[in-house]
Amino acid sequence: MEVVAGKKIARLASNWAMRVAKYALTLIAALAWAQAFTFEIASPVAAQNYALKSAAFVFRTSGCAAAQKIEVSATAEGFAGGTRRSTLLRVVESRPGVYGIERQWDPGQWVVVLKGSCGSDKAGAIVPIGPRGFVREASKTFSHPPAADEIEAALKAIPEGGYK
């Protein structure tokens, strides 16, 4: 293909090079679309919903093309009054794919365990809780629901006296 610009003739890339570039872009787009199902943890302000301003944290799902297929659950695992406890938590949906976790546990040392699915894809997260909300730097996401040993390891990783 030739383009005339003024009096100069410039040759554009051959059809072969154009086809290779087209296929490369298609492959990149397909890989981006095939993102794994996962959780993204954030502070309550990220939900942009006044009703969740008092939440301990919010999270959103990504990598699921059909928001109506998403199922999520949460439990608080930890120690209160020297006793190991597990509490099923209510998950508040702000809008499709965006959720909040309100404080629903007694004072103590806690991690919130998130489990979710999008069809056959699974995801999970362990979110340590401090006195001012979630502890971002200690939060972990998984490509599977957290196993009992991963939860116990997260509880053991809580500093003496809890997060500050």
LUMVEXLO-645599 format. One record per residue (C-alpha): x negated, y negated, z negated; residue in three letters. Coordinates in steps of 0.05 Angstrom, whole numbers, plus 5000, padded with zeros to 4 digits. Each point is the difference from the previous one (the first is absolute). Layout:
N
XYZAla;...
! end
This chain:
164
500050005000Met;497349315017Glu;501949334972Val;498549355036Val;498249434953Ala;498249375038Gly;495350245054Lys;497050584960Lys;502550715004Ile;499650414936Ala;500950754998Arg;504150264941Leu;498750684970Ala;501550605043Ser;506550384993Asn;496350554964Trp;497549524946Ala;506949704993Met;503150694990Arg;494850194947Val;501449354963Ala;507550125003Lys;499350714972Tyr;495349754945Ala;505149484978Leu;505650515002Thr;495850474956Leu;498449454950Ile;507349804995Ala;502150734989Ala;494850084944Leu;502449374967Ala;507250245004Trp;498250674970Ala;497949694934Gln;500650474941Ala;505849924951Phe;497449644938Thr;501549524943Phe;497349294994Glu;500149724928Ile;500749264986Ala;502149484948Ser;507449844994Pro;499449355039Val;498350415062Ala;507150265003Ala;502549295013Gln;506250174959Asn;501949614938Tyr;503450614970Ala;493350364995Leu;496049434969Lys;499750374933Ser;497950675030Ala;493550324977Ala;498250065074Phe;503050105068Val;498150475056Phe;501750105072Arg;499550595046Thr;496549995066Ser;499150515055Gly;507350225003Cys;503849825063Ala;506850184970Ala;501149614935Ala;506550384987Gln;495850654992Lys;495849724943Ile;501050314932Glu;496149744940Val;499750164926Ser;495949764941Ala;498250244931Thr;496249674943Ala;494850474970Glu;496149814938Gly;499449934926Phe;504549614953Ala;499350064925Gly;494650535009Gly;504750465037Thr;499450215073Arg;506349805037Arg;503150035069Ser;505749555020Thr;503950005065Leu;500349285027Leu;505349645040Arg;497349755066Val;503349355024Val;500449905075Glu;499149285021Ser;500850125074Arg;498650615044Pro;493050254984Gly;498849504943Val;501050224927Tyr;498949754930Gly;498550354934Ile;502849644939Glu;497050134932Arg;503850594971Gln;494950294952Trp;498149904927Asp;493549644981Pro;494050465010Gly;495250235053Gln;503550165065Trp;499150165073Val;505849995050Val;500150585048Val;503249875067Leu;502250565046Lys;503149915068Gly;501850335065Ser;501749795071Cys;502750635033Gly;494450504992Ser;494749484984Asp;498249914927Lys;496549454960Ala;498649834928Gly;496749504954Ala;497649944929Ile;500649294973Val;497149854931Pro;503849504958Ile;497049464956Gly;503249484955Pro;500949525058Arg;502350495052Gly;496650495046Phe;492450075004Val;498449915074Arg;492750224998Glu;501750664965Ala;506150175045Ser;499250585048Lys;504150225060Thr;500350715028Phe;502350355063Ser;503850494955His;504049964936Pro;495049944942Pro;498450674967Ala;500150114925Ala;492450004996Asp;499749335037Glu;505049704951Ile;496150264940Glu;493549725029Ala;503349325007Ala;502450024928Leu;493150194976Lys;497049425040Ala;504049494959Ile;494949624958Pro;500050074924Glu;505449534975Gly;503349965070Gly;499249525057Tyr;499549274980Lys;
! end
